[in-house]
């Protein structure tokens, strides 16, 4: 089976019903997407399929029909995506485990809706759980990223 | 000194840690330092100046030997060292470092003495000082009890100062200049003629010089880093997916495992059939582990699918099978026989309670899971009598001991690697997941195996926040409590955890009356009695421990009493509070929230106060009763940490702690159906989400007597402040958590 992840093509030999998350983590060593629940209830595993936020823990690898982007493909420590820069500016992360998923969800939201209201943020982000409850700073960082994207 | 001698002659009781012989034993041995664990781990060209500072030609490393589970301690601990070492935080590497007794926590037992946290008299302080002795002998490298900051505040700065001293002495030798003429700046020693020598060039020479045991520290007025918000050292890696968590451990030729453990906690396997599992793709082996089975496969998903296919007959539950029976056990524990402690008994409540006009109220709190975002996991590699473990954990020396018990390898020879923790909240102070991973590795000797639990295994095999009941009786006079009698019944989290961990566990369990007996209120007749319920489900420390339920009981009761008497609940509290820092946090939230100002119909405000882990904390919650249910609209918190080392991080911890308390109060409970935990995943053990999170204002005060940690104090007042706000908005009084069992939330 062929999989395009962060612009690279990988050949994988796994069961077709294996969730994309575990293919990424255990077969291809992309450990940015996290395992949280396995039932699409927490969002820690969020990646983009053709730019759209998707829960990789319930998406069977055989059903992937687009390019996969993980947090590692969004930006790097040296070249951060605007959303990641906003997360740093607001010092969002505490334990940090959910943040790759939060950031992938937020960047997908901003692609679809460059000026989200607080209600838009509530709707888009409420599938992403954060047990450290960093929500106030996530909200602030999304607004900052939106403003920066508008300038850019 | 008579009182100290008397206490010391008796068993020296520290909460639940009984140290026989008290202060008389082995003080000389206490004075001996533990060796520097870095010494035998150095590579060529590296020098270790103290257990906390490593210098090599290519850079400086600061060791921050506490779990980074979100509370920002790697940044704050590193800043303590960097402040005195005279380096910038972004110019050094920061590592958790190995498991070692040298990194024991000397502050964790300080508040276990039977003195009020507001008592800074000679006797209380002397007894707190003595706790350093048993703390050293127990030698727990523990992260918990909001103790990291007070534990590190002096010793980490001294470590930085000692390292700086020997670096300056080395430069003096090298340059032939007197030490007193040398300055330091940003990782360099600077001579009077402007010559700059980098610390990294002085490593080997400096390592040959004995560091001073008690170097002078910079005065607070000279601090460059401390007292100012620092960018977290883990932030960039955490937002780019490059931060290593335990679950991200990758080793060559590694295999992947998962566990399936008896859903009746603590009971074993009667029989099993693994034949279907062993025929499944990717499955390598099924091994027996404590109370269950593990499946080892070529990836985690194959292991999890294999685990589902196991046919297992389990032994029955060793505890009552329904939540009602558990609550019945708690309710039946208010007896003389089960009385565990009565740390507070001022005045005489009995004759007043025997009179008329006694208010009696009962409150309840359920079992709770920690539900860290990162499910339990650990990687272990056993080969040739050597064992390495990679596990996000809150107690590496204990992890080592558990691994030693499984393998027979001496604990000191086992290497513990502690990556970031995807949440801890107390759960990762328990070592069951390390033990199981080592048992798996023992079944696959020679190969590294990462054992990752499913969310379902994690939820259903917790060590839970104790179930509890609080019964409060009160007599009011002139709008203030004349007598308050608080009775608290719960299983003992400390005794239960310590007995699993092989630690001395005797005497009363300090977790049961925690954040109740030790409050600074001055009610003239005031009694707090703790009753210990026999352990049923395993229980342990859960963010803020006893504070998580006791503040709800006491602060709800005070609100009820005030409303019944027709007085303002804050004015009523202030009448019975003389402790200055406590009054000031309450006054701060009064001002922040504009307490007393008019609110629209259907809106309400509630306040609660709690002094936990030495931090007076007041919170005001505002709610609106909407068509969809109660919405938490706004929160205000004021805390007093004595000295605020990193205001930005403290704000984050208070916001997170408050929300953690709200989340539990609104949503969370662990219940049993025929002995099995019913809440198996986030669909039925939900937690606060973005749309439920209020905006929060935090004020940090520094009036208190001592520096304190802030990971937990934000949690206790959240539930009662919310219950009090809901009463103000709707007239409905909530006396049992979670509140969503009784009212709808938007």
Interface residues (C-beta under 8 A of the other chain):
Chain A: X14 X15 X18 X19 X22 X25 X26 X27 X29 X31 X32 X33 X34 X35 X36 X37 X38 X39 X41 X42 X44 X70 X71 X72 X75 X76 X77 X80 X84 X87 X88 X91 X92 X93 X94 X95 X96 X97 X98 X99 X100 X103 X121 X122 X123 X125 X126 X127 X128 X129 X130 X131 X132 X133 X134 X135 X136 X137 X138 X139
Chain B: X69 X70 X71 X72 X229 X231 X232 X234 X235 X236 X237 X238 X239 X240 X241 X242 X243 X244 X245 X247 X248 X250 X256 X281 X299 X300 X301 X302 X304 X371 X372 X373 X374 X375 X420 X421 X422 X423 X424 X425 X452 X454 X455 X648 X649 X652 X653 X655 X656 X659 X660 X663 X681 X682 X683 X686 X687 X688 X689 X690 X691 X693 X695 X696
